[in-house]
Each structure stands twice: as C-alpha cells, then as structure tokens.
Amino acid sequence: MNRRPLSVTILSWVLIAAGLLGIAYHFTEFKFQRPFDYEIVWITLVRLLAIVSGVYMLRGQNWARWLAVVWIAFHVVISIFHPWSQLAIHALILVVFAFILFRQPATEYFRSLRTPAT
C-alpha cells in the first residue's frame, strides 16, 4: 500500500474542519419555531458532504476525491451569483483541489487501495 501524500492528508482535514465549522456556524441560524427551514437543511447536507469526503479520502477511497472536487465545483457554480471576488477564490480553490488530488502521488495512493495484491 502506498503512503498517503501529506497534501491529501492536509486537504482531507481541511474538508473535515470546514464541514464541522460550517455546521456549527449555521446551527445558530436554526430556529426551533421553524424546524424545517429547507435552506438550513441544504447547507447542512453540503457541509456533511465535505466531512464525508475528507474522512473517506483519509481512508483512500477514490470516489471521495471526486466528491471533494464536485463539492468545490458546486461552490464555484453558486459563487456566480455572488461578488466576483468570491467566484475567483472558489475557482482558485477548485484548481488547487484538482492539482492536489490528481497529481501522480495522490493518484497512486487512491489506486493502490483498489488494486488487489498479486
């Protein structure tokens, strides 16, 4: 089994932290008088996807790196409706994610856990 690249480890923990902090931050917006505020539900689901992606990237699951890229690409898409600076930052983060997750060491790491030993 290949060793996990440090960049994948760091990115995984960043995703986990971003998800947890996002849920904690948005939890303050939850109102018990309106328990089914669908905007909060969607935000929480998106944050949970970040956590799931980070956890399973640490475990070497290839689908999790794709989930991470889709997660940040989703942020790029919704940033279209915000100031240009947010769009630029999210686009830059998408490039960084793709660079880290699809370089040779990361590809070998994710591939090594799927290939049975011969």
VENGI-V906555 format. One record per helix or strand of 2 or more residues. SS is the DSSP state (H for helix, E for strand). FROM is the first residue (numbers start at 1). TO is the last residue. Records with the same first field share a line. If there is no record, write none. Layout:
SS = FROM-TO ; FROM-TO
//
This chain:
H = 6-27 ; 32-34 ; 38-58 ; 62-79 ; 84-102 ; 104-112
//
